[in-house]
Amino acid sequence: MKLGLFGTTAAVALAAGAAQAEYSLTILHTNDFHDRYEPISAYDSTCAPEDNEAGECFGGIARLITAVQEARGRAGDNMLLVDGGDQFQGTLFYTYYKGEMTAEFMNRLGYDAMTVGNHEFDDGPEVLRAFIDNVEFPVLMSNADVSGEAKLADAIQKSTVIERGGEKIGLIGLTPQDTDELASPGPNVIFTDPVDAVQAEVDRLTEEGVNKIVVLSHSGFETDKRVAEGTTGVDVIVGGHSNTLLSNEQEGAVDVYPVMVGDTAIVQAYAYGKFLGELNVTFDDAGVITEASGEPVLIDGKVVEDQEALDRVSELAKPLDEIRNRVVANTTAPIEGNRDVCRAQECEMGNLVADAMLDRVKDQGIQIAIANSGGLRASIDEGEVTMGEVLTVLPFQNTLSTFQVSGAVLKEALENGVGQIEEGAGRFPQVAGMTFAVDPAAEPGSRVSDVMIDGEALDPEATYGVVSNNYVRNGGDGYAMFVDAENAYDFGPDLADVTAEYMAAQGDYKPYTDGRITMK
């Protein structure tokens, strides 16, 4: 039975006789936590202690623990707690502890399984393996061949089966197919198509008598819909990667919760621990969902913080305090760094970072800067700016890279940057020293026009000096055209330090956009 997308109702009854269904299950889920152990502000950035005490903050591991405990009380025995990937990367906690702190708190929360997100590969297979060895639950990824990577070959499962209330539930993991462009998995992990990978695992699980299938998908909302449409036997997809808010109540939600594609319920709960997804599903004897309802729980200041977790976070934060509490600059207004903005158009944070990059190397014959928007991880509030806030925006320890390319290659790079704008991809380019226009309605590869550098039209035959970060220069986010660039130097200063020093030199920094990227 093909039902298409539902857009108006919180609870979806899928078949007559739902009352006779044999089995009900609650799925609690998180995604894209990104090491936000401390509360976040409305801008998804660091929240000041006084604002937290005033109840104006969201998330934090201490609130998440309470929210999960309360949800367990509502759910009863037939319950799963799962994660849609990207627990890693985003704050100094990851920079300092890598996956150790993540494993500690995920074990404490009692997760049943998670999928591998692209950021779990940020520090290569070795750090991911150490994390897997420390957690008490399976880490899943079906659409990758890890047999050639000794550190992961015996550590990651494509799927697993969990029993609840006498019923078997199959869990399948997915990661982005382009993880080799997004992170650092190394040359020995081969990523494959998600639809084919999921169907293969569904078929295998079905042969084993498992008829309730949940996919943990760190692949983005659009891919999740494609997987639902292109497979049979998938009951629920718990999403991640696109930081999509699905909700029947929250302002700004992309769609309802859950979104139904045929008999498949798709859910996702934004990011950064701001919400805890809570999906209730009922299955008939054949393992088909007859009813699906729920809503992400907003983890706001009304949720009481768990004291033991607060104490532990404070203990783990001590080595970081001196670094992050140092005030490095002042801004006259909030600096917009929201991914929904920066991955679709010119944004204030993009201008700041690109300007800072170009300013640092402009005396080296460098004319333009390109910053991938996926490297911009938060906004910054008005007022004093601490190093901790800068590191929350720029957590990846990327270094400045300078190189030379032709105008033709530069045009190719810009086309790559805007080639997935409809997907909110992190490759969208924020720039300095140049202007260009984008037609999002045009075919990918033909969207960029009116490229101007220093007031002159781009010359395909000319050579231009470029600054970016080492991740982009080495082909990250699809910028493969930069890999063979001339005179490349990838070992400049840390991008976060460059940005902090640039802001400090401005006095009171004034965020701005100036039309350097125009949308047709």
C-alpha positions as CSV (number, residue, x, y, z in Angstrom):
1,M,0.0,0.0,0.0
2,K,1.6,3.3,-1.1
3,L,0.4,6.2,0.9
4,G,2.8,9.0,-0.1
5,L,3.7,11.8,2.2
6,F,1.5,12.8,5.1
7,G,1.5,16.5,6.0
8,T,-1.2,17.3,8.4
9,T,-1.7,14.8,11.2
10,A,0.3,13.8,14.2
11,A,-1.0,10.3,14.5
12,V,-1.2,8.1,11.4
13,A,-3.5,5.1,11.4
14,L,-2.4,3.0,8.5
15,A,-4.9,0.1,8.5
16,A,-8.2,-0.9,9.7
17,G,-8.2,-3.0,12.8
18,A,-5.3,-1.2,14.4
19,A,-6.8,-2.0,17.8
20,Q,-6.1,-5.7,17.1
21,A,-2.4,-5.1,16.5
22,E,-0.2,-7.3,18.6
23,Y,2.8,-5.1,19.5
24,S,3.6,-1.5,20.5
25,L,7.1,0.0,20.7
26,T,8.4,3.4,21.7
27,I,11.6,4.6,20.0
28,L,13.5,7.4,21.7
29,H,16.1,9.0,19.4
30,T,18.8,11.6,19.2
31,N,21.0,12.8,16.3
32,D,23.8,15.2,15.6
33,F,24.6,15.8,19.3
34,H,28.1,17.2,18.4
35,D,29.4,17.1,21.9
36,R,27.1,19.7,23.3
37,Y,27.4,18.5,26.9
38,E,26.7,22.0,28.2
39,P,23.5,23.9,27.5
40,I,23.2,25.9,24.3
41,S,21.6,29.2,23.6
42,A,18.8,30.0,21.1
43,Y,21.6,30.4,18.6
44,D,22.9,26.9,19.2
45,S,26.1,28.4,20.7
46,T,27.5,28.5,24.2
47,C,24.9,29.5,26.8
48,A,26.0,31.8,29.6
49,P,25.6,30.4,33.1
50,E,23.3,33.3,34.2
51,D,21.1,32.6,31.2
52,N,20.9,29.0,32.1
53,E,20.0,29.7,35.6
54,A,17.2,32.0,34.3
55,G,15.8,29.1,32.3
56,E,16.7,30.6,28.9
57,C,18.9,27.7,27.6
58,F,18.3,24.4,26.0
59,G,19.8,20.9,26.0
60,G,23.0,19.9,27.8
61,I,23.7,16.3,28.8
62,A,22.3,16.9,32.3
63,R,18.9,17.8,30.9
64,L,19.0,15.0,28.3
65,I,19.6,12.4,31.0
66,T,16.5,13.7,32.8
67,A,14.4,13.8,29.7
68,V,15.4,10.2,28.8
69,Q,14.6,9.0,32.3
70,E,11.1,10.6,32.1
71,A,10.5,9.2,28.7
72,R,11.4,5.7,29.9
73,G,8.8,6.1,32.5
74,R,6.2,6.9,29.9
75,A,7.3,4.2,27.5
76,G,7.3,1.0,29.6
77,D,9.3,-2.0,28.7
78,N,9.0,-2.0,24.9
79,M,11.4,0.8,24.3
80,L,14.5,1.6,22.3
81,L,17.0,4.5,22.7
82,V,19.0,5.0,19.5
83,D,21.2,7.6,17.9
84,G,21.3,8.8,14.2
85,G,25.1,9.6,14.3
86,D,27.4,12.6,14.6
87,Q,27.9,12.4,18.3
88,F,31.5,13.5,17.6
89,Q,32.9,17.0,17.0
90,G,31.7,20.5,17.8
91,T,33.2,21.7,21.1
92,L,36.4,21.7,23.1
93,F,35.2,18.5,24.8
94,Y,35.7,16.6,21.6
95,T,39.0,18.4,20.8
96,Y,40.3,17.3,24.2
97,Y,38.7,14.0,24.9
98,K,37.9,12.7,21.4
99,G,35.4,9.8,21.8
100,E,36.1,9.0,25.5
101,M,33.6,11.4,27.0
102,T,31.1,10.5,24.3
103,A,31.3,6.8,25.2
104,E,31.0,7.5,28.9
105,F,27.7,9.5,28.6
106,M,26.2,7.3,25.9
107,N,26.8,4.3,28.1
108,R,25.2,6.1,31.1
109,L,22.1,7.0,29.0
110,G,21.8,3.3,28.0
111,Y,21.7,3.6,24.2
112,D,20.7,0.4,22.4
113,A,22.5,1.2,19.2
114,M,23.8,4.1,17.0
115,T,24.8,4.5,13.4
116,V,28.2,5.9,12.2
117,G,28.0,9.6,11.2
118,N,30.5,11.2,9.0
119,H,32.0,13.1,11.9
120,E,32.8,9.9,13.7
121,F,35.5,9.6,11.0
122,D,37.0,13.1,11.6
123,D,40.1,11.7,13.2
124,G,40.3,8.6,11.2
125,P,39.5,4.9,11.9
126,E,41.7,4.8,15.0
127,V,39.6,7.2,17.1
128,L,36.4,5.6,15.9
129,R,37.7,2.2,16.9
130,A,38.6,3.4,20.4
131,F,35.1,4.7,20.8
132,I,33.5,1.5,19.6
133,D,35.7,-0.5,22.1
134,N,34.5,1.7,24.9
135,V,30.7,1.6,24.3
136,E,28.3,-1.0,25.5
137,F,26.1,-1.1,22.4
138,P,26.5,-2.0,18.7
139,V,27.7,0.7,16.3
140,L,26.2,0.1,12.8
141,M,26.9,1.0,9.2
142,S,25.5,-1.1,6.4
143,N,26.6,0.9,3.3
144,A,30.3,0.7,3.7
145,D,32.9,-2.1,3.1
146,V,35.3,-2.0,6.1
147,S,36.9,-5.3,5.4
148,G,40.0,-3.6,4.1
149,E,40.5,-1.5,7.2
150,A,42.0,-3.6,9.9
151,K,41.0,-1.1,12.7
152,L,37.3,-1.5,11.8
153,A,36.8,-4.8,10.1
154,D,35.7,-6.7,13.2
155,A,34.2,-3.7,15.0
156,I,31.3,-2.3,12.9
157,Q,28.2,-4.4,12.1
158,K,25.8,-3.7,9.2
159,S,22.8,-4.5,11.4
160,T,21.8,-6.1,14.7
161,V,18.8,-7.7,16.3
162,I,17.4,-6.6,19.7
163,E,14.6,-8.3,21.6
164,R,11.9,-6.3,23.4
165,G,8.8,-7.9,24.9
166,G,9.4,-11.2,23.1
167,E,9.7,-9.5,19.7
168,K,12.8,-9.2,17.5
169,I,13.6,-5.8,16.1
170,G,16.2,-5.4,13.4
171,L,18.4,-2.3,13.4
172,I,20.3,-1.2,10.3
173,G,22.9,1.6,10.1
174,L,23.5,4.1,7.3
175,T,26.2,6.8,6.9
176,P,26.6,9.4,4.1
177,Q,27.7,7.8,0.8
178,D,30.1,10.8,0.4
179,T,31.7,10.4,3.8
180,D,35.1,10.0,2.0
181,E,34.6,13.7,1.0
182,L,33.2,14.9,4.3
183,A,35.6,13.3,6.7
184,S,38.8,11.3,7.0
185,P,37.9,7.6,6.8
186,G,41.1,6.8,5.0
187,P,41.6,4.9,1.7
188,N,40.4,1.5,3.0
189,V,36.7,2.1,3.7
190,I,34.5,2.0,0.6
191,F,31.1,3.6,0.8
192,T,28.1,2.4,-1.2
193,D,24.6,3.3,-2.2
194,P,22.2,3.4,0.8
195,V,19.1,1.9,-0.9
196,D,20.9,-1.2,-2.1
197,A,22.7,-1.6,1.3
198,V,19.5,-1.3,3.3
199,Q,17.5,-3.7,1.1
200,A,20.3,-6.3,1.4
201,E,20.1,-6.2,5.2
202,V,16.3,-6.1,5.2
203,D,16.3,-9.2,3.0
204,R,18.8,-11.0,5.3
205,L,16.9,-10.1,8.5
206,T,13.6,-11.1,7.0
207,E,15.0,-14.5,6.1
208,E,15.9,-14.8,9.8
209,G,12.3,-14.2,10.8
210,V,12.7,-10.5,11.8
211,N,9.7,-8.4,10.5
212,K,10.2,-5.2,12.4
213,I,13.0,-3.1,10.9
214,V,14.4,0.2,12.0
215,V,17.0,2.0,10.0
216,L,19.4,4.4,11.8
217,S,20.3,6.8,9.0
218,H,22.9,9.5,9.1
219,S,22.1,10.4,5.5
220,G,19.8,13.4,5.5
221,F,16.1,13.8,5.2
222,E,16.0,13.7,1.4
223,T,18.0,10.5,1.3
224,D,15.8,9.0,4.0
225,K,12.7,9.6,1.8
226,R,14.6,8.0,-1.2
227,V,15.4,5.0,1.0
228,A,11.8,4.6,2.1
229,E,10.6,4.8,-1.5
230,G,13.2,2.5,-2.9
231,T,13.1,-0.3,-0.4
232,T,10.5,-2.8,1.0
233,G,10.3,-4.0,4.5
234,V,11.6,-0.8,6.3
235,D,9.2,0.2,9.1
236,V,11.0,3.2,10.7
237,I,13.9,5.5,9.6
238,V,15.5,7.4,12.4
239,G,17.4,10.2,10.6
240,G,20.3,12.5,11.1
241,H,22.9,14.6,9.2
242,S,20.6,17.3,7.8
243,N,19.6,18.5,11.3
244,T,16.0,18.4,10.3
245,L,13.3,19.3,12.8
246,L,10.1,17.2,12.2
247,S,7.4,18.3,14.5
248,N,3.6,18.8,14.7
249,E,4.0,21.6,17.3
250,Q,7.3,23.4,16.9
251,E,7.6,26.6,14.8
252,G,10.0,26.2,11.9
253,A,9.6,22.4,11.6
254,V,10.3,21.1,8.0
255,D,7.4,18.6,8.1
256,V,5.2,16.7,10.4
257,Y,6.3,14.0,12.9
258,P,6.5,11.3,11.7
259,V,6.6,11.7,7.9
260,M,5.1,8.7,6.2
261,V,6.4,7.4,2.9
262,G,4.3,4.3,2.2
263,D,4.3,2.2,5.3
264,T,7.6,3.7,6.5
265,A,7.7,6.3,9.3
266,I,10.6,8.8,9.1
267,V,11.7,10.9,12.1
268,Q,14.5,13.2,12.9
269,A,15.0,15.5,16.0
270,Y,17.1,18.5,14.8
271,A,20.5,18.5,16.6
272,Y,22.7,19.5,19.6
273,G,20.5,17.7,22.2
274,K,17.8,20.4,21.9
275,F,15.1,17.7,21.4
276,L,14.6,14.1,22.3
277,G,12.6,12.3,19.6
278,E,9.7,10.1,21.0
279,L,8.0,7.9,18.4
280,N,5.2,5.4,19.3
281,V,4.5,2.7,16.7
282,T,2.1,-0.2,16.7
283,F,2.7,-3.3,14.5
284,D,0.2,-6.0,13.3
285,D,1.1,-9.7,13.4
286,A,2.9,-9.3,10.0
287,G,5.2,-6.6,11.3
288,V,3.5,-3.8,9.4
289,I,3.0,-0.5,11.2
290,T,-0.7,0.2,11.8
291,E,-0.3,3.4,13.8
292,A,2.6,5.9,14.2
293,S,2.5,9.0,16.5
294,G,4.7,11.1,18.6
295,E,6.6,14.4,18.9
296,P,10.1,15.5,19.7
297,V,10.4,16.6,23.4
298,L,11.8,20.1,23.6
299,I,14.6,20.0,26.2
300,D,14.3,23.6,27.5
301,G,14.9,25.3,30.8
302,K,11.9,23.6,32.3
303,V,13.7,20.2,32.3
304,V,15.6,19.7,35.5
305,E,19.3,19.1,35.2
306,D,20.7,15.9,36.6
307,Q,23.1,16.9,39.4
308,E,25.5,13.9,39.0
309,A,25.9,14.7,35.3
310,L,26.4,18.4,36.0
311,D,29.2,17.5,38.5
312,R,30.9,15.2,36.0
313,V,30.7,17.7,33.2
314,S,32.2,20.4,35.5
315,E,35.0,18.0,36.4
316,L,35.8,17.2,32.7
317,A,35.6,20.9,31.8
318,K,38.4,22.0,34.2
319,P,41.2,21.4,31.7
320,L,39.3,23.4,29.1
321,D,38.3,26.4,31.2
322,E,41.4,28.5,30.8
323,I,41.3,28.2,27.0
324,R,37.6,28.8,26.4
325,N,36.9,31.5,29.0
326,R,39.4,33.9,27.6
327,V,37.6,36.9,26.0
328,V,39.1,37.5,22.6
329,A,36.8,40.0,21.0
330,N,33.6,41.9,21.1
331,T,30.7,42.0,18.6
332,T,28.1,44.7,18.4
333,A,25.4,42.3,17.3
334,P,24.8,38.5,17.0
335,I,26.8,36.9,14.2
336,E,24.5,34.7,12.2
337,G,26.0,31.3,11.6
338,N,22.9,29.1,11.4
339,R,23.5,26.3,8.9
340,D,20.1,26.8,7.2
341,V,21.3,30.3,6.3
342,C,25.0,29.7,5.6
343,R,24.4,26.7,3.5
344,A,22.1,28.5,1.2
345,Q,23.4,32.1,0.8
346,E,25.9,34.7,2.0
347,C,25.9,34.9,5.8
348,E,27.5,37.0,8.4
349,M,29.6,34.2,9.9
350,G,30.8,33.2,6.4
351,N,31.9,36.8,5.7
352,L,33.7,37.0,9.0
353,V,35.6,33.8,8.5
354,A,36.4,34.4,4.9
355,D,37.5,37.9,5.6
356,A,39.7,36.7,8.4
357,M,41.4,34.1,6.2
358,L,42.0,36.5,3.4
359,D,43.3,39.2,5.8
360,R,45.9,36.9,7.2
361,V,47.5,36.0,3.8
362,K,46.7,39.0,1.6
363,D,50.4,40.0,1.6
364,Q,51.3,36.6,0.1
365,G,49.7,37.3,-3.3
366,I,46.4,35.7,-2.3
367,Q,43.3,37.3,-3.8
368,I,40.3,35.3,-2.7
369,A,39.1,33.2,0.2
370,I,36.7,30.2,0.1
371,A,35.3,28.8,3.3
372,N,33.0,25.8,3.2
373,S,29.8,26.5,5.2
374,G,29.9,23.0,6.7
375,G,32.9,24.2,8.7
376,L,30.8,26.9,10.4
377,R,29.0,25.2,13.3
378,A,27.2,27.9,15.3
379,S,26.3,31.5,15.7
380,I,27.8,33.9,18.2
381,D,25.8,36.1,20.6
382,E,26.2,39.9,20.9
383,G,28.8,41.2,23.3
384,E,32.0,39.6,24.6
385,V,33.3,36.8,22.5
386,T,35.2,34.0,24.2
387,M,37.7,31.6,22.6
388,G,35.3,28.9,23.5
389,E,32.6,30.5,21.4
390,V,35.0,30.8,18.4
391,L,36.0,27.2,18.9
392,T,32.3,26.1,18.9
393,V,31.9,27.8,15.5
394,L,35.2,26.4,14.2
395,P,35.9,23.2,16.1
396,F,37.8,21.1,13.5
397,Q,41.3,22.3,14.1
398,N,41.6,23.2,10.4
399,T,44.6,25.1,9.2
400,L,44.9,27.8,6.6
401,S,45.8,26.5,3.1
402,T,47.1,28.7,0.3
403,F,47.4,27.6,-3.3
404,Q,47.0,28.7,-6.9
405,V,44.4,27.6,-9.5
406,S,43.2,28.8,-12.9
407,G,40.0,30.8,-13.3
408,A,38.5,27.7,-14.9
409,V,39.2,25.6,-11.8
410,L,37.9,28.3,-9.6
411,K,34.6,28.4,-11.5
412,E,34.4,24.6,-11.2
413,A,34.9,24.9,-7.5
414,L,32.1,27.4,-7.1
415,E,29.8,25.2,-9.2
416,N,30.7,22.3,-6.8
417,G,29.9,24.6,-3.9
418,V,26.4,25.5,-5.0
419,G,25.7,22.1,-6.6
420,Q,23.8,20.7,-3.7
421,I,22.2,23.9,-2.4
422,E,18.8,22.3,-2.3
423,E,20.1,19.6,0.1
424,G,21.6,22.1,2.5
425,A,25.1,20.6,1.9
426,G,28.1,22.0,3.7
427,R,30.0,22.6,0.5
428,F,28.3,25.9,-0.1
429,P,31.1,28.5,-0.4
430,Q,31.4,31.6,1.7
431,V,33.9,33.9,0.0
432,A,36.0,37.0,0.3
433,G,37.8,39.0,-2.4
434,M,35.2,38.0,-5.0
435,T,31.5,38.2,-5.9
436,F,29.3,35.9,-7.9
437,A,25.7,35.1,-8.7
438,V,23.8,31.8,-8.2
439,D,20.7,30.5,-9.9
440,P,19.4,27.6,-7.7
441,A,16.9,26.6,-10.3
442,A,19.5,25.9,-12.9
443,E,21.0,22.5,-13.4
444,P,24.0,21.7,-11.1
445,G,27.2,22.6,-12.9
446,S,25.5,25.6,-14.6
447,R,24.4,27.7,-11.6
448,V,27.2,30.2,-11.2
449,S,27.6,33.4,-13.2
450,D,28.9,37.0,-13.0
451,V,32.1,36.0,-11.1
452,M,34.1,39.1,-10.3
453,I,37.5,39.3,-8.7
454,D,38.9,42.7,-7.7
455,G,36.3,44.3,-9.8
456,E,37.2,42.4,-13.0
457,A,35.4,39.4,-14.6
458,L,36.9,36.0,-13.9
459,D,39.4,35.0,-16.6
460,P,39.4,31.2,-17.1
461,E,43.0,31.3,-18.3
462,A,44.4,33.4,-15.5
463,T,46.0,32.1,-12.3
464,Y,44.5,33.2,-9.0
465,G,45.9,32.9,-5.4
466,V,43.4,31.2,-3.1
467,V,43.1,30.7,0.7
468,S,40.9,28.0,2.2
469,N,41.3,25.4,4.9
470,N,43.3,22.2,4.6
471,Y,40.2,20.1,4.6
472,V,38.8,21.9,1.5
473,R,42.2,22.1,-0.2
474,N,42.6,18.3,0.1
475,G,39.3,17.6,-1.6
476,G,36.8,17.8,1.3
477,D,33.2,18.6,0.5
478,G,33.7,17.7,-3.1
479,Y,36.5,20.2,-3.8
480,A,38.5,17.5,-5.6
481,M,39.6,20.2,-8.2
482,F,41.9,21.7,-5.5
483,V,43.9,18.5,-4.8
484,D,46.4,19.1,-7.5
485,A,46.6,22.9,-7.1
486,E,49.9,24.6,-7.6
487,N,52.1,25.9,-4.8
488,A,49.8,24.4,-2.1
489,Y,50.8,24.9,1.5
490,D,48.4,23.3,4.0
491,F,50.1,24.1,7.3
492,G,49.1,27.6,8.1
493,P,47.8,28.7,11.5
494,D,44.6,27.3,13.0
495,L,41.5,28.8,11.5
496,A,39.9,29.4,14.9
497,D,43.0,31.4,16.0
498,V,43.0,33.4,12.8
499,T,39.4,34.3,13.2
500,A,39.7,35.3,16.9
501,E,42.8,37.5,16.1
502,Y,41.0,39.1,13.2
503,M,38.0,40.0,15.3
504,A,40.2,41.3,18.1
505,A,41.9,43.6,15.6
506,Q,38.6,45.1,14.5
507,G,37.8,46.5,17.9
508,D,34.0,46.2,18.2
509,Y,33.3,43.8,15.4
510,K,30.2,44.7,13.3
511,P,28.6,41.7,11.6
512,Y,27.5,42.3,8.0
513,T,26.6,41.0,4.6
514,D,27.4,43.1,1.5
515,G,26.0,41.3,-1.5
516,R,29.1,39.3,-2.5
517,I,26.8,36.4,-3.2
518,T,23.6,37.2,-5.0
519,M,20.7,34.7,-5.6
520,K,18.8,34.9,-8.9
